[in-house]
Amino acid sequence: MIFSLSPVKYVFFNTGLEMKSTKDHVGEIAEKYGVKIEEHRPKIGIVTASRKYGIPFVSKIMSAGLEGWQKKEIPLSIADEYSQAEDKAVKRRELSERFPKCESIINFLCCCNSEGEPRPNIQLVINSSKYMLDFIRECPPDFQISAQCCDYCKKQVAHSAQKEYEMIITGERRDEGGMRSVPRKDNTALCFTETSEGQYRLRPLYYVSDADKAWYKEYYRIRYSDAYEVYGLTRTGCCGCPISYKATDDLEMIRPYEPNLVKAAWNIFGKSYEYRAKYNKYKADRLMSERERKKNVDGQMSFVDFPEVMP
């Protein structure tokens, strides 16, 4: 032990839908550095969690909001009631009384906060994805939506493995974007935080940029897993997860090497892939229509175009 520190325990969380290239790489790293990497798997796997609770769509926030909407069967028309109300705070209170214990779902659908203040531009509302409310109205999903597979297959497994340790070390980087790049109120650094359970979380790579990483890889001649080096992927999160906007594109890159895994991903998440493709087309069509409408308005004729008829 260096500096009288406790030994480091290395853990690989296997969700049950992992690329062979990833599992091979874990073994190669353990052998290369002479360490033991324990594999932990969830009690409820991705297939069971997806069938029981639903599958993700667009994002974890969107999935949670739509999951609540489906369970509570709240009409989408409450968004119209709210938007048309002169006193939005009064309407928000009335909705809360009509639909008790549905605060977050009401806020999600109406794009507001619990005080009734409009919040159309935050991530916690349905229209954080453009035109989503209209899309859901016109094309209701015919499958259950939920991101609980992440909770069962990743979070619960990680929390169980970590609970006996004072410090957890993970490899998140700010340049990966998303929630990893958003400072929290209690700590703006993010590379070192204390959890609510009193543990410490260290992210030693947090401020390592993409350029830093590329330099380090070249300088030390590091080889990534075949998922990067052979398949050509740029990210390897949960394989096939529909939250990734390029999930189906990545699966096509994987297909020549691991066709059975791709088939499994489509069997689990296929409805979400198809629904997202439908949403993407809907959004593109709406944007095109809006551009055409704006173009026509901006280019409309005026008396200036015909000076002979001007009074």
N, C-alpha and C positions, 0 to 999 in steps of 0.2 A: 504493500500500500504506500503510495506516494503522499508525503506530508500528513501521514496518519489519517488519511481520508478513507471512508468506507469504500469497499469495492463497488464498481459500477455494474449494474445489472442491465443487460441488453434484451429488449423484447420486440418481437415481431407480431403484430396483430393481424391474423388471417381472417378476413371476413367470410371466407367460404367461396368467394368468387374472385380469385386472384390469378394473374397470369403466371404461367410456368416460368417465364423469364424472371419474374419478381422473386418467386420462391427459390429458383436456382441462384439468383444473385445474393440472397440472404445467406445461403450456404457457402457461396464463394467468399463472401466478406468474413464470415466466421472463421473459415479456414485460413484466409490470408492474414488476419490479425490475431489468430490464436485465441479467439474468445468464444464463449457460448452465447448463442442467441435463442432465447426461449420463444416458442410459438404459443400464442394464446388464441383460442377460437371462441366465438360467442355461443351462449347456451341456446339462443334462438338465431338461426342462420338467416341469410338474406331471403331465401325462398319462402320460408315460413313467415318471416316478418312481413314480407311484401304481400303474401296471400291474406294474411290476417288483418293488416292495418292499411295497406295501400302502397302505391309506388310514388316516388318523387316526381315533381313536374316543375321545371324552370329554376326554382331555388328552394332552399329550406324554408324561407319565410313564406314564399308563395304556397308551398306545399302545406305548411301548417295552417295558413289562413283558409285555403280551400278544403282542407280536411275538416276544420271546424264548421265551415259553411255546409258541407255535406252532412255531417253528423247532426247538426242542429236544425237543418232544413229551413234556414232563414231565407226569406224571399229576397232576390236581388233588387227588387223594387224599393227597398229601404234606401238605397243609394239615391234614387230619384227623389224620394220624400225629403231626404236631407238636403240635397242640392237645391231644391225648389223652395225650401223653407226660408222665410224672412228672418226668423230668429232661430239660428242653427243650434244655439245652446239649449233652448227649450225643446226643440225637436230631438236633440241627442238624449236628453233626459227622458223624453217620452218613449224613445226606442229602447232605452235601458229598462224601463218599467215593463214594456211589452215583451221584451226578450231578456229575462233575468239570467244572470250568470253567462252572458255572451259579450262582455265588454270588448274583448280583443277582436272578436269577429265583426262586431258593429263598426269598430274603428277601421278595420281592414277593408270592409265593403264600402263604407262611406268616405274613406280617405280623410279621416279627422282624428282628433284625440278625444279623450274622455270628457273634456270640457266643451266639446262641440266646435272647437276651432279647426278650420280646414287645414289639412296637412297633406296636400297632393303630391309633394315631391320627396317624400321619405321612403325608405325601403320597406316599411312595415305595412304598406297599403297595396291594394290589388292593382292599381294603375301605375305602380312602380315599373311594371312591364306595360308598355304603351298599348292602349286599347284593350287590355285584358278583360275588363268588365264587360265591354260590348261583345267580345269574342265568346266569353263564357255564356252570355245570354243567347247568342245566336247558335253556338255549338256546345251545348252542355256536355261535360265528360261522361262517358259511359263506363268509367272504372273508378275505383277508390283512389284518392290521392293522399299521400302521407309521406313524411320523411322519417318516420319512426324506425325504418330499417337502419338509419345512421345511429340512432340512439342505442338500439339493441346490438348491432354488429360492431360498433366502434366505441362509443362513449362508455357504455356499461362495462365492456371488456377492459378498457383502459383504466377506468376508475378502480375496478377490482384489483388489477395488477399493481396499481400505483399506491394503494392505500397504506401500505406498510413503510413507505419511504418518505424521507424528509424533503428530497428534491427530485423533481421530474425534469429531465432534459429532452427537449424536442427540437426538430430542425426547421421550424417555420421561418420563412423569410418575408420581409416587407414587400419585396418586389413580386411576390406571388399574387399580390392584390387581394381584392375581396375584403372580408372581415379581418384578415391578417394585417391589413395596412391601416386599420382604424384605431386610433389611440383611445384608451379607456379613461374614464373620469378619474379613477384612482391611481392611474399610472400612465404617463404619456410616453415612457420609454419603451415599454413592452418587452424588452429583452430580458427583464428580470422582474417577476411579480410574486406576490404572496396570495395563495388561494384562500377561499373562505374556510377551508378545513385546516389552515395553518401550515400547509406545505409551501414550498418554494418552487417556482417554475422558471427554469433557465432556458432561454432561446439564444444560444451562442451565435447562431448564423443570422439573426434577425436583420442586422444592418449590412449583410453581405449582398452586394448588388449582383445583377445578372452578369455584368462585365467582370466583377471580381471572381465570380464562380467560373466563368469561361477561362480566365487567366489561370486560376488555380488548377483547373482540370488539365490544361495544356502543360503547365510548368511541371506538375508532378505526374504527368502521364497517367491520369486516373481513367479507368474505364467504367462507364456506367453499365447498367444491365442491358440485355439485348432489346428490351422494350424501347430504349433510346437509341442504342448504337446500331441495331439491325432493323427493328420495326419502323423507327423514325418518329416515335411519339415525342411530344414536348412536355407532357405532364402525365403522371401515373397515379391519379387518385383512385377512388373505388372504381374498379373496372366496369365500364358500361354505365356508370351512374348518369341518369337523365338530367341531373342538375348541370352537367357540362354541356355547353351549347354545341360542342363538336363531338358529342358522344358517339353518334353513328359514323362520323368520319373516322374517328379513332378506331372503331371496331373494324372498319374496312381495312385499316392498316394492319390490324392484328390478324385478320382472317387468314392470310396465307400461311401463317405460322401456328396459330392456335384456333382452328375452325370450330372445335367443340365448345370452347369458351365463348366464342362469339354467338354460337347457337343458343347457349345457356342464357347469355345476357338478353338476347332478343325474346326468349321465352319468358323471362322475368319482367323486363322493362318495355317490351315491344309496344304496348298501348300508349305509353308515355312518349316514346319516340315519334309515333305516328301523330299523336295529338299535338306535339310541339311543331312538327312539320306543317300541320294544318294552321296552327297559330302563326307561324312565321309567314306563311302565304297570306293569311288574313291581314297581318300587320303591313306587309309589303304592298298589298293592294290598297289599303287605306291610305298609306303614305303617298302612293302614286296619285290617288284620287285627290288628296289634299293639295299636292303640288300642282296638278292640272287646274284645280279650282282657283288656286291663288294666281296661277299664270294667267288665267282668263280674266280675273278681276283686275290684275295689274295692267293687262294689255287691252282693256276695254276701250272702245272708241269714245271720243269726246268731240265737242264743237271745234276744238283746235284742229282736228283732222280735216274738218270741212269748213274753212273760213267763209265760204260764200253763203252759208246759211246762218252765220252768226248775226244776231240783231245789231 
